[in-house]
Every structure is written in structure tokens, then in C-alpha cells.
Amino acid sequence: MKPDFIDRLIHGAANGEGQTLVAFEKAAKKLPDTLVLFATYTKSPSV
């Protein structure tokens, strides 16, 4: 999987401003200077 067109546009704008792109999509890890966050699911204790 590769980043789609909009992701590449946002990445280009962020890099142009000297910022790091932060994303949740695994495909974004192919873009340089990008931080990919991975969500984990944990069942909360019953109240």
C-alpha cells in the first residue's frame, strides 16, 4: 500500500513548513519525516 494523493499533498505542505507529518495510516511510513501512530485497543475494566 502506498500513500494516496491527498496524503502526499499534506506531507509536502508540512515539509515545506519544516514540520513533521503525523498520521495513523501504515502507508504513511513510506514518506520521509513522518511519524506513524498506532492505536491499540484495550478493554476497559467493568465499572
C-alpha positions in Angstrom: 0.0 0.0 0.0 1.3 3.5 -0.8 0.1 6.9 0.5 -2.7 8.4 -1.6 -2.6 11.7 -3.4 -4.1 13.8 -0.6 -1.6 12.3 1.9 1.3 13.3 -0.3 -0.1 16.8 -0.7 -0.4 17.2 3.1 3.1 15.8 3.5 4.5 18.2 1.0 2.9 21.2 2.7 4.1 20.0 6.2 7.6 19.5 4.9 7.6 22.9 3.2 6.8 24.4 6.6 9.6 22.4 8.3 7.1 20.3 10.2 6.8 16.5 10.6 3.6 14.8 9.4 1.9 12.7 12.0 -0.5 10.0 10.7 -2.4 6.9 11.7 -2.1 5.1 8.3 0.5 2.5 7.9 1.1 3.6 4.3 2.4 7.0 5.5 5.6 5.3 6.9 6.9 5.4 3.3 7.0 9.2 3.4 10.2 10.7 4.8 10.0 12.7 8.0 6.7 11.1 9.0 5.6 9.8 12.4 3.0 7.0 12.3 1.0 6.4 15.4 -0.5 3.0 16.1 -3.7 2.8 18.1 -4.1 -0.1 20.4 -7.4 -1.4 21.8 -7.6 -2.4 25.4 -10.8 -3.4 27.1 -11.6 -1.1 30.0 -12.4 -2.7 33.3 -16.1 -3.1 34.1 -17.4 -0.5 36.5 
